[in-house]
Amino acid sequence: MTLQWVAVATFLYAEIGLILIFCLPFIPPQRWQKIFSFTVWGKIATFWNKAFLTIIVLLIVLFLDAVREVRKYSSSPAIEKGLTTRPGAYEHAQMKLFRSQRNLYISGFSLFFWLVLRRLVILITQLAKELSNKGVLKTQAENTNEAAKKFMEENERLKRLLKSNAKEEEHILEAENKKLVEEQEKLKTELKKTSDALSKAQNDVMTMKMQSERLSKEYDRLLKEHAELQNCLGKDNKKGL
C-alpha cells in the first residue's frame, strides 16, 4: 500500500472512531453542543468549509482513480496480453486488481463516512438546540400553569369575598331603601302641604286683586263726582255774585 492509501485508510479509521464516539448513548447532545461551542472551534470555523471541500475533492479523485484501476485490471484483454509476454503475469494482474478494489472500497467508504460525519454533527447540533428549546418551553409552560393556578385560586377567593360582601350589601341596601321610601313619603306629604298652601295663596292674591280693582273703580267714580261737585259749586258762586 502506497503512502497516500495509508493516509486514506487512517482517515477512514478515524472517521469510524468519531462516528462511534458520536453515537455513544451516555453522552447527551447538550454535552456535544458545549464541546462544539469551544473557542478553538470558533477560530477554525473559517477554515472548516474549505477543508471539508478539499477533502471531498481529494476523496472523489482517489475514488475515480480506484475505479479506473479496477476497470483496467478487470478487463480480459489486459490479462491475456500479460500472459503472452511473461509467465507470472496472471498472479501479478490479480494482485493489482485486489489492490485497486481495496483502494476503491477505502476511498468510497472514506467519502461516504465523511459525508455521514458532517451530517451527524449537524443533526447533533440541531437536536441539542431543540432539546434546549424544549426545556425552555417546558419551564415556561410550568410557570404558566403555576400562574394560572394562582389566578384561579385568587379568583375563587374573590368570588367568596364578593358573595359575602354581596349579602352584607343586600342588607345595607334594603335598610337604605326603606329609609328612602320613608323620606319619599315625607317629601310627598310636605309637597302636598306646600301645594295646598300655594293654591290658597294664589286664591288670596286673586281675591286681593279683585278688591283692588273694585277700589280703583270706586276711587275713580268718587273723583268724578268730586269734580262734578266742584264744577257745580263754581257755577253757583258766579250766579250769586
Salt bridges, closest charged atoms under 4 A:
ASP65 OD1 - ARG68 NH2 2.88
GLU69 OE2 - ARG68 NH2 2.83
GLU154 OE2 - ARG157 NH2 2.24
GLU218 OE2 - ARG221 NH2 2.04
GLU225 OE2 - ARG221 NH1 2.50
